[in-house]
Amino acid sequence: MEKILLIEGNQSQRELIRGHLRSELYPIILTLADSLQQTLSLLGKNEFGAILMNENLPDSYGFHSYRLVRDAVANTPIIVLTNDNNKTNAIESLESGIQDFLLISKLNSETLIRSVRYAIERQNLYNRLQSARKEQSEYIRMLPVCPKCHIVKDDSGYKHNLETFIEKNSNSNFTHGICPDCLVQEQAKIQEMFN
């Protein structure tokens, strides 16, 4: 069961949204907050699967409210519920990391529950991707390379050329060139061969 935080200062809208969230198919544990101060206190003591918020609260107004909540819980998806039908605000909100921007006047149970489920799933996928990237970075940072032949042995015991292994396991591509120090050494060797 997902824990959801609903941040809404208007009691009638809070009850409307609460009613839309009642579903036998997607049971949730709903926690209510009616101010930014109460929200920040709850976020300090609890973890939530998603946050539904109206950014216009009794003690905070507008985008500032969202930023404070986002800063408190960077890895929790936030869905803005608003009466503001301004498309520019909606686009700016989505570009800043809000998972969804829903008009309260057009809200229904199906839309709201789907938005919550998708936001949580997107966040879970993002978290798994970040974890995989971190693992990959750690693996490449601790690369078992033979200092003589530059062969890499992977976890399954298969041997790879160093360049091939790095190209396959990262976003890196190799180009070949000789550094200035090695160029001087090679030129000296060639000169020695002809003397």
C-alpha positions as CSV (number, residue, x, y, z in Angstrom):
1,M,0.0,0.0,0.0
2,E,1.4,3.4,-1.0
3,K,1.7,6.2,1.4
4,I,0.5,9.5,-0.2
5,L,0.8,13.0,1.2
6,L,-2.0,15.4,0.2
7,I,-1.1,19.1,0.8
8,E,-4.2,21.2,0.4
9,G,-5.2,24.2,2.5
10,N,-8.8,24.3,1.4
11,Q,-10.9,21.8,3.3
12,S,-13.6,21.3,0.7
13,Q,-11.0,20.7,-2.0
14,R,-9.1,18.4,0.4
15,E,-12.3,16.3,0.8
16,L,-13.0,16.3,-2.9
17,I,-9.5,15.0,-3.7
18,R,-9.7,12.5,-0.8
19,G,-12.9,11.1,-2.3
20,H,-11.2,10.7,-5.7
21,L,-8.4,8.8,-4.1
22,R,-10.7,6.1,-2.6
23,S,-10.3,3.0,-4.7
24,E,-10.4,-0.7,-4.0
25,L,-8.2,-1.3,-6.9
26,Y,-5.4,1.0,-5.7
27,P,-5.5,1.2,-1.9
28,I,-3.4,3.9,-0.3
29,I,-2.6,5.3,3.1
30,L,-3.4,9.0,2.9
31,T,-1.8,11.7,5.1
32,L,-3.2,15.2,5.1
33,A,-1.4,18.5,5.5
34,D,-3.0,21.9,5.3
35,S,0.0,24.2,5.5
36,L,3.6,24.3,4.4
37,Q,4.8,24.2,8.0
38,Q,2.8,21.1,8.7
39,T,4.1,19.6,5.4
40,L,7.7,20.1,6.2
41,S,7.2,18.7,9.7
42,L,5.6,15.5,8.2
43,L,8.3,15.2,5.5
44,G,11.0,15.2,8.3
45,K,9.4,12.2,10.0
46,N,7.9,10.1,7.2
47,E,8.6,8.8,3.7
48,F,5.9,9.0,1.0
49,G,5.5,7.3,-2.3
50,A,4.1,10.5,-3.8
51,I,3.0,14.0,-2.9
52,L,-0.1,15.7,-4.2
53,M,0.0,19.4,-3.5
54,N,-1.8,22.7,-4.2
55,E,1.0,25.2,-4.3
56,N,-1.3,27.9,-2.8
57,L,-1.3,27.3,0.9
58,P,-2.3,29.5,3.9
59,D,1.4,30.1,4.8
60,S,3.0,29.9,1.4
61,Y,2.0,30.8,-2.1
62,G,2.9,29.7,-5.7
63,F,6.0,28.1,-7.0
64,H,7.9,28.9,-3.8
65,S,5.8,26.2,-2.0
66,Y,6.7,23.6,-4.5
67,R,10.4,24.4,-4.4
68,L,10.5,24.1,-0.6
69,V,8.7,20.7,-0.7
70,R,10.9,19.4,-3.6
71,D,14.1,20.5,-1.8
72,A,12.9,18.5,1.3
73,V,12.2,15.3,-0.7
74,A,14.1,15.3,-3.9
75,N,13.4,11.7,-4.7
76,T,9.6,11.7,-4.2
77,P,7.4,12.5,-7.1
78,I,5.2,15.6,-6.7
79,I,1.9,16.2,-8.5
80,V,0.5,19.7,-8.5
81,L,-3.3,20.0,-8.1
82,T,-4.4,23.5,-9.0
83,N,-7.2,25.8,-10.0
84,D,-4.8,27.7,-12.3
85,N,-5.5,26.9,-15.9
86,N,-2.3,28.8,-17.1
87,K,-0.5,26.6,-19.6
88,T,2.7,28.5,-19.2
89,N,2.7,27.7,-15.4
90,A,1.9,24.1,-16.3
91,I,4.9,23.8,-18.7
92,E,7.3,25.6,-16.3
93,S,6.2,23.2,-13.5
94,L,6.8,20.1,-15.6
95,E,10.2,21.4,-16.7
96,S,11.2,22.0,-13.1
97,G,10.6,18.4,-12.1
98,I,6.9,18.2,-11.2
99,Q,5.5,14.8,-12.4
100,D,2.1,16.1,-13.3
101,F,0.0,19.2,-13.3
102,L,-3.8,18.6,-12.8
103,L,-6.7,21.0,-12.7
104,I,-8.9,20.3,-9.7
105,S,-12.0,21.4,-11.6
106,K,-11.4,18.6,-14.2
107,L,-10.3,16.0,-11.7
108,N,-11.8,12.5,-11.5
109,S,-10.8,9.3,-9.7
110,E,-9.4,7.5,-12.7
111,T,-7.2,10.4,-13.8
112,L,-5.9,11.2,-10.3
113,I,-5.1,7.5,-9.4
114,R,-3.4,6.9,-12.8
115,S,-1.3,10.1,-12.4
116,V,-0.2,8.9,-8.9
117,R,0.6,5.4,-10.1
118,Y,2.6,6.6,-13.1
119,A,4.5,9.2,-11.1
120,I,5.5,6.5,-8.6
121,E,6.5,4.1,-11.4
122,R,8.5,6.8,-13.2
123,Q,10.4,7.6,-10.0
124,N,11.1,4.0,-9.3
125,L,12.5,3.5,-12.8
126,Y,14.6,6.7,-12.4
127,N,15.9,5.4,-9.1
128,R,16.8,2.0,-10.6
129,L,18.5,3.8,-13.6
130,Q,20.6,5.9,-11.2
131,S,21.6,2.8,-9.2
132,A,22.6,1.0,-12.4
133,R,24.7,4.0,-13.5
134,K,26.4,4.1,-10.1
135,E,27.2,0.4,-10.2
136,Q,28.5,0.7,-13.8
137,S,30.7,3.7,-12.7
138,E,32.0,1.7,-9.7
139,Y,32.7,-1.3,-11.9
140,I,34.7,0.7,-14.4
141,R,36.5,2.6,-11.7
142,M,37.7,-0.8,-10.2
143,L,38.5,-2.3,-13.6
144,P,40.7,-5.5,-13.4
145,V,43.2,-4.8,-16.2
146,C,46.4,-6.7,-17.0
147,P,49.2,-4.1,-17.0
148,K,51.1,-6.0,-19.7
149,C,48.5,-7.0,-22.4
150,H,45.6,-4.6,-21.3
151,I,43.0,-7.3,-21.3
152,V,40.0,-6.9,-19.0
153,K,38.3,-9.9,-17.3
154,D,34.6,-9.4,-16.8
155,D,32.4,-10.9,-14.0
156,S,31.7,-14.1,-16.1
157,G,35.5,-14.6,-16.7
158,Y,35.4,-13.6,-20.3
159,K,38.4,-11.6,-21.5
160,H,38.0,-8.3,-23.5
161,N,40.4,-5.9,-25.1
162,L,40.4,-2.8,-22.8
163,E,39.1,-0.4,-25.4
164,T,36.3,-2.7,-26.5
165,F,35.3,-3.3,-22.9
166,I,35.1,0.4,-22.1
167,E,33.2,1.2,-25.3
168,K,30.7,-1.6,-24.6
169,N,30.1,-0.6,-20.9
170,S,30.2,3.2,-21.1
171,N,29.4,6.1,-23.4
172,S,33.1,6.4,-24.3
173,N,34.6,6.0,-27.8
174,F,38.3,5.7,-28.5
175,T,40.2,7.5,-31.2
176,H,43.9,6.8,-31.7
177,G,46.6,9.3,-31.4
178,I,50.0,9.4,-29.9
179,C,50.8,11.7,-27.0
180,P,53.7,14.2,-27.4
181,D,56.0,12.3,-25.0
182,C,55.5,9.0,-26.7
183,L,55.9,10.6,-30.1
184,V,59.4,11.9,-29.1
185,Q,60.3,8.4,-27.8
186,E,59.1,6.7,-31.0
187,Q,60.9,9.2,-33.2
188,A,64.1,8.5,-31.2
189,K,63.6,4.7,-31.7
190,I,63.1,5.2,-35.5
191,Q,66.1,7.4,-35.7
192,E,68.2,4.8,-33.9
193,M,67.0,2.1,-36.3
194,F,68.3,4.1,-39.3
195,N,71.6,5.0,-37.8
